[in-house]
Amino acid sequence: MLSSTPRTFIGSTTFTVTGMTCGHCQRAVAEEISAVDGVESVTVDPASGTVTVTADRPVDRADIAAAVDEAGYALVP
């Protein structure tokens, strides 16, 4: 991630994820990110390679990256 990017976020933030191509990808990424503490909702769009995460309290971007990694994909910094 860029050094000017805040480490945590609250509200809606969109991330780019590489490697997602299908519904299974969509479910796997959504499931892992949904398990991160503070995440309120997750919208995954495999066609555009984006994931929009809404948080109701501060969430560390590293936790989102770890969740995406756990699902078998990579968050673009």
C-alpha positions as CSV (number, residue, x, y, z in Angstrom):
1,M,0.0,0.0,0.0
2,L,1.1,3.5,-0.6
3,S,2.7,5.2,2.4
4,S,0.1,8.1,2.1
5,T,-2.7,5.6,2.4
6,P,-4.2,5.5,6.0
7,R,-3.6,2.1,7.7
8,T,-7.2,1.9,8.9
9,F,-10.5,2.9,7.4
10,I,-14.1,3.3,8.5
11,G,-17.1,3.5,6.1
12,S,-16.9,2.2,2.6
13,T,-13.6,1.5,0.8
14,T,-13.0,-0.3,-2.5
15,F,-10.0,-2.6,-3.0
16,T,-8.7,-4.3,-6.1
17,V,-8.1,-8.1,-5.9
18,T,-6.3,-10.2,-8.5
19,G,-7.3,-13.7,-9.6
20,M,-11.0,-13.6,-9.1
21,T,-12.9,-15.1,-12.0
22,C,-16.1,-16.8,-10.9
23,G,-18.9,-17.1,-8.3
24,H,-16.7,-19.4,-6.1
25,C,-14.0,-16.7,-6.0
26,Q,-16.7,-14.2,-5.1
27,R,-18.0,-16.3,-2.2
28,A,-14.6,-17.2,-0.9
29,V,-13.4,-13.6,-0.7
30,A,-16.7,-12.3,0.8
31,E,-16.7,-15.1,3.4
32,E,-13.1,-14.4,4.6
33,I,-13.5,-10.6,4.6
34,S,-16.9,-10.8,6.4
35,A,-15.1,-12.6,9.3
36,V,-12.9,-9.6,9.9
37,D,-13.9,-7.7,13.1
38,G,-15.7,-4.5,12.3
39,V,-16.7,-5.4,8.7
40,E,-20.4,-4.6,8.2
41,S,-20.8,-5.6,4.6
42,V,-18.8,-6.9,1.6
43,T,-19.6,-6.6,-2.1
44,V,-17.4,-8.6,-4.5
45,D,-17.4,-8.0,-8.3
46,P,-15.2,-10.7,-9.9
47,A,-15.7,-9.1,-13.4
48,S,-14.0,-5.8,-12.3
49,G,-11.8,-7.4,-9.7
50,T,-13.0,-5.1,-7.0
51,V,-14.2,-5.6,-3.4
52,T,-16.1,-2.9,-1.6
53,V,-15.9,-3.2,2.2
54,T,-18.1,-1.3,4.6
55,A,-16.9,-1.0,8.2
56,D,-18.8,0.3,11.2
57,R,-15.6,0.9,13.2
58,P,-11.9,1.2,12.2
59,V,-10.6,-1.8,10.3
60,D,-6.9,-2.4,9.5
61,R,-6.2,-2.7,5.8
62,A,-3.7,-5.4,6.7
63,D,-6.6,-7.5,8.1
64,I,-8.4,-7.2,4.8
65,A,-5.2,-8.2,2.9
66,A,-4.8,-11.2,5.2
67,A,-8.4,-12.3,4.6
68,V,-8.0,-12.0,0.8
69,D,-4.8,-14.0,1.1
70,E,-6.6,-16.7,3.2
71,A,-9.2,-17.0,0.4
72,G,-6.4,-17.6,-2.1
73,Y,-6.2,-14.2,-3.8
74,A,-4.1,-11.1,-3.6
75,L,-5.0,-7.6,-2.7
76,V,-3.4,-5.0,-5.0
77,P,-1.5,-2.4,-3.0
